[in-house]
Amino acid sequence: MVRRVIEYMGADLSRIIEMAWEDRTPFEAIQREFGLNEAAVIRLMRQNMKASSFKMWRERVTGRKTKHLQLRSPDVIRAYCSRQYKRF
């Protein structure tokens, strides 16, 4: 079930935006963790970013193979870079 975008606040909202910006995190991972499909993530990003930042993000993820599991190479086995800093 897809939750409404406006229900996300604080840490969840920050994590969704962070996952959306990450090159190797597919939209399917966001859907699995937060219940937001790609269209809902796009709406959330549009609502919570400056117009110029949203435009830059859309250009970045449009056509990016690592953002979609079906387009991703089977050689990619993890969702983030091993050198990426994680706060968890």
For each residue, the residues with C-beta under 8 A, 3 or more apart:
1: 35
2: 35 36 37 40
3: 7 8 34 35 36
4: 7
5: 8 36 40 43 44 47
6: 47
7: 3 4
8: 3 5 12 13 16 34 44
9: 12 13
10: 13 14
11: 14 15
12: 8 9 15 16 34
13: 8 9 10 16 17 44 48
14: 10 11 17 18
15: 11 12 18 19 34
16: 8 12 13 19 20 30 34 36 41 44
17: 13 14 20 21 44 45 48 49
18: 14 15 21 22
19: 15 16 22 25 29 30 33
20: 16 17 25 30 41 44 45 57 61
21: 17 18 57
22: 18 19 25 79 80 84
23: 64 66 67
24: 66 76 78 79 80 81
25: 19 20 22 29 30 67 79 80
26: 29 30 66 67 68 69 72 79
27: 30 31 37 38 41 67 68
28: 31 32 68 69
29: 19 25 26 32 33 79
30: 16 19 20 25 26 27 33 34 36 41
31: 27 28 34 35 36 37 38
32: 28 29
33: 19 29 30
34: 3 8 12 15 16 30 31
35: 1 2 3 31
36: 2 3 5 16 30 31 40 41 44
37: 2 27 31 40 41
38: 27 31 41 42
39: 42 43
40: 2 5 36 37 43 44
41: 16 20 27 30 36 37 38 44 45
42: 38 39 45 46 58
43: 5 39 40 46 47
44: 5 8 13 16 17 20 36 40 41 47 48
45: 17 20 41 42 48 49 54 57 58
46: 42 43 49 54
47: 5 6 43 44
48: 13 17 44 45
49: 17 45 46 53 54 57
50: 53 54
51: 54 55
52: 55 56
53: 49 50 56 57
54: 45 46 49 50 51 57 58
55: 51 52 58 59
56: 52 53 59 60
57: 20 21 45 49 53 54 60 61
58: 42 45 54 55 61 62
59: 55 56 62
60: 56 57 64
61: 20 57 58 64 67
62: 58 59
63:
64: 23 60 61 67 68
65: 68 71 72 73
66: 23 24 26 71 72 76
67: 23 25 26 27 61 64 71
68: 26 27 28 64 65 71 72
69: 26 28 72
70:
71: 65 66 67 68
72: 26 65 66 68 69 76
73: 65 76
74:
75:
76: 24 66 72 73
77:
78: 24 82
79: 22 24 25 26 29
80: 22 24 25 84 86
81: 24 84
82: 78
83:
84: 22 80 81
85:
86: 80
87:
88:
